[in-house]
Structures are given as structure tokens and as C-alpha cells.
């Protein structure tokens, strides 16, 4: 289902998914008029929190929100 939460003081609505060979993570920041969608070609992990798309979300959101310098 949908996940509703907060990241760095910003409201976030998200959803993640996994299928054979693929995983995805979507984060919508409605108050910031922003969306982040990550698609990755890997799904050999046992749960969503160990997939590449899950780990990529926070650093990318930091860059988009201006809370960290871009590399």
C-alpha cells in the first residue's frame, strides 16, 4: 500500500514495489510540487529495504530539497 510520512519536514507519500529482476520506489512530495521515481534492475534481495531503489531515495531527496550539496 501507500506509505505516508515525512522527510526533513516535508510531507511524503510513497509506494515501493518489486518483481523478478526489478524494483521501484516512488516518493511524492505534494506540498513541494515534486516527485521522485527510481527504477532499478535488481530484485534478488529478501525485502524492500535492502533494494537499491530504497537506498537511493534519501540522498536524491536531499539534493532535490537543497539539504545537501550535489556531487
HTML snippet that shows the backbone in 3Dmol.js (N, CA, C, O; Angstrom):
<script src="https://3Dmol.org/build/3Dmol-min.js"></script>
<div id="view" style="width:600px;height:400px;position:relative"></div>
<script>
const pdb = `
ATOM      1  N   UNK A   1       0.805  -1.185   0.000  1.00  0.00           N
ATOM      2  CA  UNK A   1       0.000   0.000   0.000  1.00  0.00           C
ATOM      3  C   UNK A   1       0.855   1.259   0.000  1.00  0.00           C
ATOM      4  O   UNK A   1       2.080   1.211  -0.118  1.00  0.00           O
ATOM      5  N   UNK A   2       0.188   2.350   0.132  1.00  0.00           N
ATOM      6  CA  UNK A   2       0.827   3.662   0.153  1.00  0.00           C
ATOM      7  C   UNK A   2       1.434   3.942   1.513  1.00  0.00           C
ATOM      8  O   UNK A   2       0.862   3.584   2.542  1.00  0.00           O
ATOM      9  N   UNK A   3       2.588   4.579   1.516  1.00  0.00           N
ATOM     10  CA  UNK A   3       3.243   4.998   2.751  1.00  0.00           C
ATOM     11  C   UNK A   3       3.089   6.513   2.854  1.00  0.00           C
ATOM     12  O   UNK A   3       3.366   7.233   1.895  1.00  0.00           O
ATOM     13  N   UNK A   4       2.653   6.994   4.002  1.00  0.00           N
ATOM     14  CA  UNK A   4       2.511   8.424   4.231  1.00  0.00           C
ATOM     15  C   UNK A   4       3.411   8.788   5.396  1.00  0.00           C
ATOM     16  O   UNK A   4       3.326   8.190   6.469  1.00  0.00           O
ATOM     17  N   UNK A   5       4.264   9.762   5.181  1.00  0.00           N
ATOM     18  CA  UNK A   5       5.193  10.136   6.238  1.00  0.00           C
ATOM     19  C   UNK A   5       5.790  11.500   5.991  1.00  0.00           C
ATOM     20  O   UNK A   5       5.217  12.340   5.297  1.00  0.00           O
ATOM     21  N   UNK A   6       6.959  11.699   6.578  1.00  0.00           N
ATOM     22  CA  UNK A   6       7.643  12.982   6.497  1.00  0.00           C
ATOM     23  C   UNK A   6       9.129  12.741   6.294  1.00  0.00           C
ATOM     24  O   UNK A   6       9.695  11.789   6.833  1.00  0.00           O
ATOM     25  N   UNK A   7       9.753  13.607   5.515  1.00  0.00           N
ATOM     26  CA  UNK A   7      11.198  13.536   5.320  1.00  0.00           C
ATOM     27  C   UNK A   7      11.751  14.951   5.408  1.00  0.00           C
ATOM     28  O   UNK A   7      11.421  15.799   4.579  1.00  0.00           O
ATOM     29  N   UNK A   8      12.574  15.208   6.388  1.00  0.00           N
ATOM     30  CA  UNK A   8      13.172  16.528   6.550  1.00  0.00           C
ATOM     31  C   UNK A   8      12.156  17.642   6.670  1.00  0.00           C
ATOM     32  O   UNK A   8      12.392  18.753   6.196  1.00  0.00           O
ATOM     33  N   UNK A   9      11.020  17.355   7.302  1.00  0.00           N
ATOM     34  CA  UNK A   9       9.980  18.359   7.459  1.00  0.00           C
ATOM     35  C   UNK A   9       9.059  18.493   6.259  1.00  0.00           C
ATOM     36  O   UNK A   9       8.215  19.389   6.227  1.00  0.00           O
ATOM     37  N   UNK A  10       9.206  17.620   5.272  1.00  0.00           N
ATOM     38  CA  UNK A  10       8.380  17.651   4.067  1.00  0.00           C
ATOM     39  C   UNK A  10       7.453  16.434   4.059  1.00  0.00           C
ATOM     40  O   UNK A  10       7.884  15.315   4.337  1.00  0.00           O
ATOM     41  N   UNK A  11       6.190  16.660   3.742  1.00  0.00           N
ATOM     42  CA  UNK A  11       5.227  15.559   3.658  1.00  0.00           C
ATOM     43  C   UNK A  11       5.568  14.689   2.449  1.00  0.00           C
ATOM     44  O   UNK A  11       5.795  15.199   1.352  1.00  0.00           O
ATOM     45  N   UNK A  12       5.602  13.364   2.663  1.00  0.00           N
ATOM     46  CA  UNK A  12       5.951  12.418   1.602  1.00  0.00           C
ATOM     47  C   UNK A  12       4.896  11.320   1.534  1.00  0.00           C
ATOM     48  O   UNK A  12       4.511  10.743   2.550  1.00  0.00           O
ATOM     49  N   UNK A  13       4.439  11.045   0.319  1.00  0.00           N
ATOM     50  CA  UNK A  13       3.545   9.924   0.044  1.00  0.00           C
ATOM     51  C   UNK A  13       4.308   9.018  -0.914  1.00  0.00           C
ATOM     52  O   UNK A  13       4.800   9.485  -1.941  1.00  0.00           O
ATOM     53  N   UNK A  14       4.412   7.741  -0.596  1.00  0.00           N
ATOM     54  CA  UNK A  14       5.235   6.878  -1.424  1.00  0.00           C
ATOM     55  C   UNK A  14       4.692   5.475  -1.587  1.00  0.00           C
ATOM     56  O   UNK A  14       3.755   5.052  -0.909  1.00  0.00           O
ATOM     57  N   UNK A  15       5.317   4.774  -2.510  1.00  0.00           N
ATOM     58  CA  UNK A  15       4.970   3.377  -2.764  1.00  0.00           C
ATOM     59  C   UNK A  15       6.211   2.693  -3.336  1.00  0.00           C
ATOM     60  O   UNK A  15       6.957   3.292  -4.111  1.00  0.00           O
ATOM     61  N   UNK A  16       6.421   1.459  -2.956  1.00  0.00           N
ATOM     62  CA  UNK A  16       7.559   0.685  -3.457  1.00  0.00           C
ATOM     63  C   UNK A  16       7.052  -0.638  -4.013  1.00  0.00           C
ATOM     64  O   UNK A  16       5.977  -1.115  -3.650  1.00  0.00           O
ATOM     65  N   UNK A  17       7.844  -1.213  -4.893  1.00  0.00           N
ATOM     66  CA  UNK A  17       7.438  -2.485  -5.466  1.00  0.00           C
ATOM     67  C   UNK A  17       8.629  -3.297  -5.924  1.00  0.00           C
ATOM     68  O   UNK A  17       9.731  -2.779  -6.104  1.00  0.00           O
ATOM     69  N   UNK A  18       8.382  -4.578  -6.108  1.00  0.00           N
ATOM     70  CA  UNK A  18       9.434  -5.499  -6.524  1.00  0.00           C
ATOM     71  C   UNK A  18       8.806  -6.579  -7.403  1.00  0.00           C
ATOM     72  O   UNK A  18       7.698  -7.047  -7.139  1.00  0.00           O
ATOM     73  N   UNK A  19       9.520  -6.959  -8.433  1.00  0.00           N
ATOM     74  CA  UNK A  19       9.125  -8.062  -9.295  1.00  0.00           C
ATOM     75  C   UNK A  19      10.422  -8.730  -9.737  1.00  0.00           C
ATOM     76  O   UNK A  19      11.500  -8.164  -9.559  1.00  0.00           O
ATOM     77  N   UNK A  20      10.331  -9.889 -10.293  1.00  0.00           N
ATOM     78  CA  UNK A  20      11.513 -10.645 -10.679  1.00  0.00           C
ATOM     79  C   UNK A  20      12.438  -9.801 -11.558  1.00  0.00           C
ATOM     80  O   UNK A  20      12.101  -9.484 -12.698  1.00  0.00           O
ATOM     81  N   UNK A  21      13.590  -9.446 -11.026  1.00  0.00           N
ATOM     82  CA  UNK A  21      14.577  -8.693 -11.776  1.00  0.00           C
ATOM     83  C   UNK A  21      14.466  -7.183 -11.683  1.00  0.00           C
ATOM     84  O   UNK A  21      15.300  -6.478 -12.250  1.00  0.00           O
ATOM     85  N   UNK A  22      13.464  -6.663 -10.987  1.00  0.00           N
ATOM     86  CA  UNK A  22      13.235  -5.218 -10.947  1.00  0.00           C
ATOM     87  C   UNK A  22      12.781  -4.772  -9.567  1.00  0.00           C
ATOM     88  O   UNK A  22      12.222  -5.558  -8.802  1.00  0.00           O
ATOM     89  N   UNK A  23      13.028  -3.491  -9.252  1.00  0.00           N
ATOM     90  CA  UNK A  23      12.436  -2.884  -8.066  1.00  0.00           C
ATOM     91  C   UNK A  23      12.244  -1.407  -8.337  1.00  0.00           C
ATOM     92  O   UNK A  23      12.927  -0.820  -9.176  1.00  0.00           O
ATOM     93  N   UNK A  24      11.309  -0.815  -7.620  1.00  0.00           N
ATOM     94  CA  UNK A  24      10.962   0.583  -7.850  1.00  0.00           C
ATOM     95  C   UNK A  24      10.571   1.248  -6.539  1.00  0.00           C
ATOM     96  O   UNK A  24      10.113   0.600  -5.598  1.00  0.00           O
ATOM     97  N   UNK A  25      10.765   2.555  -6.509  1.00  0.00           N
ATOM     98  CA  UNK A  25      10.381   3.337  -5.339  1.00  0.00           C
ATOM     99  C   UNK A  25       9.885   4.684  -5.841  1.00  0.00           C
ATOM    100  O   UNK A  25      10.567   5.344  -6.625  1.00  0.00           O
ATOM    101  N   UNK A  26       8.710   5.095  -5.398  1.00  0.00           N
ATOM    102  CA  UNK A  26       8.139   6.372  -5.795  1.00  0.00           C
ATOM    103  C   UNK A  26       7.868   7.204  -4.552  1.00  0.00           C
ATOM    104  O   UNK A  26       7.251   6.727  -3.599  1.00  0.00           O
ATOM    105  N   UNK A  27       8.329   8.444  -4.564  1.00  0.00           N
ATOM    106  CA  UNK A  27       8.055   9.379  -3.480  1.00  0.00           C
ATOM    107  C   UNK A  27       7.424  10.630  -4.072  1.00  0.00           C
ATOM    108  O   UNK A  27       7.987  11.247  -4.977  1.00  0.00           O
ATOM    109  N   UNK A  28       6.265  10.999  -3.566  1.00  0.00           N
ATOM    110  CA  UNK A  28       5.585  12.222  -3.976  1.00  0.00           C
ATOM    111  C   UNK A  28       5.665  13.207  -2.828  1.00  0.00           C
ATOM    112  O   UNK A  28       5.373  12.854  -1.685  1.00  0.00           O
ATOM    113  N   UNK A  29       6.054  14.425  -3.116  1.00  0.00           N
ATOM    114  CA  UNK A  29       6.100  15.497  -2.125  1.00  0.00           C
ATOM    115  C   UNK A  29       5.088  16.547  -2.572  1.00  0.00           C
ATOM    116  O   UNK A  29       5.461  17.532  -3.208  1.00  0.00           O
ATOM    117  N   UNK A  30       3.815  16.347  -2.247  1.00  0.00           N
ATOM    118  CA  UNK A  30       2.747  17.196  -2.791  1.00  0.00           C
ATOM    119  C   UNK A  30       2.870  18.667  -2.407  1.00  0.00           C
ATOM    120  O   UNK A  30       2.529  19.534  -3.211  1.00  0.00           O
ATOM    121  N   UNK A  31       3.339  18.969  -1.217  1.00  0.00           N
ATOM    122  CA  UNK A  31       3.468  20.363  -0.788  1.00  0.00           C
ATOM    123  C   UNK A  31       4.609  21.078  -1.504  1.00  0.00           C
ATOM    124  O   UNK A  31       4.626  22.307  -1.574  1.00  0.00           O
ATOM    125  N   UNK A  32       5.561  20.314  -2.034  1.00  0.00           N
ATOM    126  CA  UNK A  32       6.708  20.878  -2.745  1.00  0.00           C
ATOM    127  C   UNK A  32       6.552  20.769  -4.258  1.00  0.00           C
ATOM    128  O   UNK A  32       7.433  21.188  -5.009  1.00  0.00           O
ATOM    129  N   UNK A  33       5.425  20.202  -4.706  1.00  0.00           N
ATOM    130  CA  UNK A  33       5.164  20.011  -6.137  1.00  0.00           C
ATOM    131  C   UNK A  33       6.292  19.208  -6.787  1.00  0.00           C
ATOM    132  O   UNK A  33       6.802  19.575  -7.846  1.00  0.00           O
ATOM    133  N   UNK A  34       6.669  18.113  -6.137  1.00  0.00           N
ATOM    134  CA  UNK A  34       7.827  17.335  -6.554  1.00  0.00           C
ATOM    135  C   UNK A  34       7.510  15.837  -6.485  1.00  0.00           C
ATOM    136  O   UNK A  34       6.735  15.385  -5.642  1.00  0.00           O
ATOM    137  N   UNK A  35       8.131  15.088  -7.393  1.00  0.00           N
ATOM    138  CA  UNK A  35       8.007  13.629  -7.367  1.00  0.00           C
ATOM    139  C   UNK A  35       9.363  13.016  -7.696  1.00  0.00           C
ATOM    140  O   UNK A  35      10.126  13.568  -8.488  1.00  0.00           O
ATOM    141  N   UNK A  36       9.653  11.886  -7.090  1.00  0.00           N
ATOM    142  CA  UNK A  36      10.883  11.147  -7.354  1.00  0.00           C
ATOM    143  C   UNK A  36      10.494   9.699  -7.619  1.00  0.00           C
ATOM    144  O   UNK A  36       9.829   9.065  -6.800  1.00  0.00           O
ATOM    145  N   UNK A  37      10.911   9.189  -8.761  1.00  0.00           N
ATOM    146  CA  UNK A  37      10.637   7.797  -9.115  1.00  0.00           C
ATOM    147  C   UNK A  37      11.966   7.143  -9.464  1.00  0.00           C
ATOM    148  O   UNK A  37      12.702   7.627 -10.323  1.00  0.00           O
ATOM    149  N   UNK A  38      12.263   6.043  -8.793  1.00  0.00           N
ATOM    150  CA  UNK A  38      13.516   5.322  -9.017  1.00  0.00           C
ATOM    151  C   UNK A  38      13.176   3.916  -9.495  1.00  0.00           C
ATOM    152  O   UNK A  38      12.407   3.202  -8.851  1.00  0.00           O
ATOM    153  N   UNK A  39      13.751   3.526 -10.623  1.00  0.00           N
ATOM    154  CA  UNK A  39      13.581   2.179 -11.171  1.00  0.00           C
ATOM    155  C   UNK A  39      14.955   1.519 -11.217  1.00  0.00           C
ATOM    156  O   UNK A  39      15.922   2.140 -11.657  1.00  0.00           O
ATOM    157  N   UNK A  40      15.051   0.285 -10.774  1.00  0.00           N
ATOM    158  CA  UNK A  40      16.339  -0.409 -10.759  1.00  0.00           C
ATOM    159  C   UNK A  40      16.178  -1.841 -11.257  1.00  0.00           C
ATOM    160  O   UNK A  40      15.140  -2.471 -11.052  1.00  0.00           O
ATOM    161  N   UNK A  41      17.203  -2.335 -11.903  1.00  0.00           N
ATOM    162  CA  UNK A  41      17.198  -3.698 -12.439  1.00  0.00           C
ATOM    163  C   UNK A  41      17.864  -4.656 -11.465  1.00  0.00           C
ATOM    164  O   UNK A  41      18.949  -5.170 -11.737  1.00  0.00           O
ATOM    165  N   UNK A  42      17.226  -4.892 -10.349  1.00  0.00           N
ATOM    166  CA  UNK A  42      17.728  -5.860  -9.376  1.00  0.00           C
ATOM    167  C   UNK A  42      16.596  -6.189  -8.415  1.00  0.00           C
ATOM    168  O   UNK A  42      15.864  -5.297  -7.986  1.00  0.00           O
ATOM    169  N   UNK A  43      16.451  -7.442  -8.082  1.00  0.00           N
ATOM    170  CA  UNK A  43      15.432  -7.811  -7.095  1.00  0.00           C
ATOM    171  C   UNK A  43      15.806  -9.065  -6.325  1.00  0.00           C
ATOM    172  O   UNK A  43      14.927  -9.783  -5.849  1.00  0.00           O
ATOM    173  N   UNK A  44      17.085  -9.336  -6.198  1.00  0.00           N
ATOM    174  CA  UNK A  44      17.479 -10.558  -5.509  1.00  0.00           C
ATOM    175  C   UNK A  44      17.524 -10.390  -3.994  1.00  0.00           C
ATOM    176  O   UNK A  44      17.936 -11.307  -3.284  1.00  0.00           O
ATOM    177  N   UNK A  45      17.110  -9.240  -3.495  1.00  0.00           N
ATOM    178  CA  UNK A  45      17.087  -9.007  -2.050  1.00  0.00           C
ATOM    179  C   UNK A  45      15.859  -9.664  -1.432  1.00  0.00           C
ATOM    180  O   UNK A  45      14.878  -9.956  -2.116  1.00  0.00           O
ATOM    181  N   UNK A  46      15.935  -9.889  -0.134  1.00  0.00           N
ATOM    182  CA  UNK A  46      14.834 -10.559   0.549  1.00  0.00           C
ATOM    183  C   UNK A  46      13.704  -9.617   0.939  1.00  0.00           C
ATOM    184  O   UNK A  46      12.578 -10.066   1.151  1.00  0.00           O
ATOM    185  N   UNK A  47      13.981  -8.319   1.038  1.00  0.00           N
ATOM    186  CA  UNK A  47      12.914  -7.377   1.369  1.00  0.00           C
ATOM    187  C   UNK A  47      13.201  -6.023   0.737  1.00  0.00           C
ATOM    188  O   UNK A  47      14.323  -5.762   0.301  1.00  0.00           O
ATOM    189  N   UNK A  48      12.191  -5.161   0.687  1.00  0.00           N
ATOM    190  CA  UNK A  48      12.305  -3.870   0.007  1.00  0.00           C
ATOM    191  C   UNK A  48      13.390  -2.971   0.582  1.00  0.00           C
ATOM    192  O   UNK A  48      14.023  -2.225  -0.166  1.00  0.00           O
ATOM    193  N   UNK A  49      13.623  -3.023   1.896  1.00  0.00           N
ATOM    194  CA  UNK A  49      14.578  -2.100   2.500  1.00  0.00           C
ATOM    195  C   UNK A  49      16.025  -2.397   2.128  1.00  0.00           C
ATOM    196  O   UNK A  49      16.905  -1.589   2.423  1.00  0.00           O
ATOM    197  N   UNK A  50      16.293  -3.522   1.496  1.00  0.00           N
ATOM    198  CA  UNK A  50      17.661  -3.829   1.083  1.00  0.00           C
ATOM    199  C   UNK A  50      17.854  -3.678  -0.427  1.00  0.00           C
ATOM    200  O   UNK A  50      18.880  -4.103  -0.957  1.00  0.00           O
ATOM    201  N   UNK A  51      16.894  -3.087  -1.123  1.00  0.00           N
ATOM    202  CA  UNK A  51      16.983  -2.906  -2.567  1.00  0.00           C
ATOM    203  C   UNK A  51      17.638  -1.574  -2.924  1.00  0.00           C
ATOM    204  O   UNK A  51      17.552  -0.622  -2.149  1.00  0.00           O
ATOM    205  N   UNK A  52      18.294  -1.490  -4.089  1.00  0.00           N
ATOM    206  CA  UNK A  52      18.966  -0.251  -4.493  1.00  0.00           C
ATOM    207  C   UNK A  52      18.046   0.970  -4.505  1.00  0.00           C
ATOM    208  O   UNK A  52      18.451   2.043  -4.056  1.00  0.00           O
ATOM    209  N   UNK A  53      16.837   0.832  -5.000  1.00  0.00           N
ATOM    210  CA  UNK A  53      15.925   1.978  -5.079  1.00  0.00           C
ATOM    211  C   UNK A  53      15.640   2.552  -3.697  1.00  0.00           C
ATOM    212  O   UNK A  53      15.493   3.765  -3.551  1.00  0.00           O
ATOM    213  N   UNK A  54      15.560   1.705  -2.692  1.00  0.00           N
ATOM    214  CA  UNK A  54      15.288   2.169  -1.329  1.00  0.00           C
ATOM    215  C   UNK A  54      16.454   3.009  -0.802  1.00  0.00           C
ATOM    216  O   UNK A  54      16.234   4.057  -0.194  1.00  0.00           O
ATOM    217  N   UNK A  55      17.696   2.557  -1.030  1.00  0.00           N
ATOM    218  CA  UNK A  55      18.869   3.279  -0.531  1.00  0.00           C
ATOM    219  C   UNK A  55      19.143   4.567  -1.298  1.00  0.00           C
ATOM    220  O   UNK A  55      19.750   5.488  -0.753  1.00  0.00           O
ATOM    221  N   UNK A  56      18.712   4.647  -2.540  1.00  0.00           N
ATOM    222  CA  UNK A  56      18.962   5.823  -3.364  1.00  0.00           C
ATOM    223  C   UNK A  56      18.015   6.977  -3.040  1.00  0.00           C
ATOM    224  O   UNK A  56      18.342   8.130  -3.321  1.00  0.00           O
ATOM    225  N   UNK A  57      16.874   6.699  -2.468  1.00  0.00           N
ATOM    226  CA  UNK A  57      15.855   7.720  -2.257  1.00  0.00           C
ATOM    227  C   UNK A  57      16.335   8.895  -1.412  1.00  0.00           C
ATOM    228  O   UNK A  57      16.240  10.039  -1.857  1.00  0.00           O
ATOM    229  N   UNK A  58      16.844   8.651  -0.217  1.00  0.00           N
ATOM    230  CA  UNK A  58      17.195   9.736   0.702  1.00  0.00           C
ATOM    231  C   UNK A  58      18.276  10.669   0.153  1.00  0.00           C
ATOM    232  O   UNK A  58      18.097  11.885   0.218  1.00  0.00           O
ATOM    233  N   UNK A  59      19.388  10.160  -0.384  1.00  0.00           N
ATOM    234  CA  UNK A  59      20.394  11.082  -0.932  1.00  0.00           C
ATOM    235  C   UNK A  59      19.860  11.930  -2.093  1.00  0.00           C
ATOM    236  O   UNK A  59      20.218  13.100  -2.224  1.00  0.00           O
ATOM    237  N   UNK A  60      19.012  11.344  -2.925  1.00  0.00           N
ATOM    238  CA  UNK A  60      18.449  12.106  -4.044  1.00  0.00           C
ATOM    239  C   UNK A  60      17.471  13.156  -3.530  1.00  0.00           C
ATOM    240  O   UNK A  60      17.476  14.288  -4.014  1.00  0.00           O
ATOM    241  N   UNK A  61      16.633  12.801  -2.560  1.00  0.00           N
ATOM    242  CA  UNK A  61      15.723  13.790  -1.979  1.00  0.00           C
ATOM    243  C   UNK A  61      16.501  14.933  -1.337  1.00  0.00           C
ATOM    244  O   UNK A  61      16.092  16.089  -1.441  1.00  0.00           O
ATOM    245  N   UNK A  62      17.608  14.630  -0.681  1.00  0.00           N
ATOM    246  CA  UNK A  62      18.436  15.683  -0.085  1.00  0.00           C
ATOM    247  C   UNK A  62      18.908  16.677  -1.144  1.00  0.00           C
ATOM    248  O   UNK A  62      18.880  17.887  -0.919  1.00  0.00           O
ATOM    249  N   UNK A  63      19.336  16.175  -2.281  1.00  0.00           N
ATOM    250  CA  UNK A  63      19.789  17.053  -3.364  1.00  0.00           C
ATOM    251  C   UNK A  63      18.624  17.874  -3.905  1.00  0.00           C
ATOM    252  O   UNK A  63      18.751  19.086  -4.081  1.00  0.00           O
ATOM    253  N   UNK A  64      17.493  17.227  -4.170  1.00  0.00           N
ATOM    254  CA  UNK A  64      16.335  17.939  -4.716  1.00  0.00           C
ATOM    255  C   UNK A  64      15.800  18.999  -3.766  1.00  0.00           C
ATOM    256  O   UNK A  64      15.346  20.057  -4.203  1.00  0.00           O
ATOM    257  N   UNK A  65      15.851  18.721  -2.473  1.00  0.00           N
ATOM    258  CA  UNK A  65      15.329  19.658  -1.480  1.00  0.00           C
ATOM    259  C   UNK A  65      16.365  20.698  -1.061  1.00  0.00           C
ATOM    260  O   UNK A  65      16.050  21.627  -0.317  1.00  0.00           O
ATOM    261  N   UNK A  66      17.599  20.542  -1.538  1.00  0.00           N
ATOM    262  CA  UNK A  66      18.649  21.504  -1.225  1.00  0.00           C
ATOM    263  C   UNK A  66      19.219  21.356   0.168  1.00  0.00           C
ATOM    264  O   UNK A  66      19.779  22.309   0.710  1.00  0.00           O
ATOM    265  N   UNK A  67      19.087  20.168   0.765  1.00  0.00           N
ATOM    266  CA  UNK A  67      19.612  19.957   2.113  1.00  0.00           C
ATOM    267  C   UNK A  67      21.039  19.417   2.109  1.00  0.00           C
ATOM    268  O   UNK A  67      21.651  19.274   3.167  1.00  0.00           O
ATOM    269  N   UNK A  68      21.570  19.115   0.927  1.00  0.00           N
ATOM    270  CA  UNK A  68      22.957  18.680   0.793  1.00  0.00           C
ATOM    271  C   UNK A  68      23.471  19.135  -0.564  1.00  0.00           C
ATOM    272  O   UNK A  68      22.688  19.329  -1.494  1.00  0.00           O
ATOM    273  N   UNK A  69      24.751  19.300  -0.678  1.00  0.00           N
ATOM    274  CA  UNK A  69      25.337  19.744  -1.942  1.00  0.00           C
ATOM    275  C   UNK A  69      25.368  18.604  -2.943  1.00  0.00           C
ATOM    276  O   UNK A  69      25.639  17.459  -2.583  1.00  0.00           O
ATOM    277  N   UNK A  70      25.093  18.919  -4.186  1.00  0.00           N
ATOM    278  CA  UNK A  70      25.183  17.919  -5.250  1.00  0.00           C
ATOM    279  C   UNK A  70      26.645  17.539  -5.449  1.00  0.00           C
ATOM    280  O   UNK A  70      27.525  18.381  -5.268  1.00  0.00           O
ATOM    281  N   UNK A  71      26.926  16.276  -5.823  1.00  0.00           N
ATOM    282  CA  UNK A  71      28.322  15.846  -6.018  1.00  0.00           C
ATOM    283  C   UNK A  71      28.978  16.560  -7.186  1.00  0.00           C
ATOM    284  O   UNK A  71      30.147  16.314  -7.483  1.00  0.00           O
TER     285      UNK A  71
END
`;
const viewer = $3Dmol.createViewer("view");
viewer.addModel(pdb, "pdb");
viewer.setStyle({}, {cartoon: {color: "spectrum"}});
viewer.zoomTo();
viewer.render();
</script>
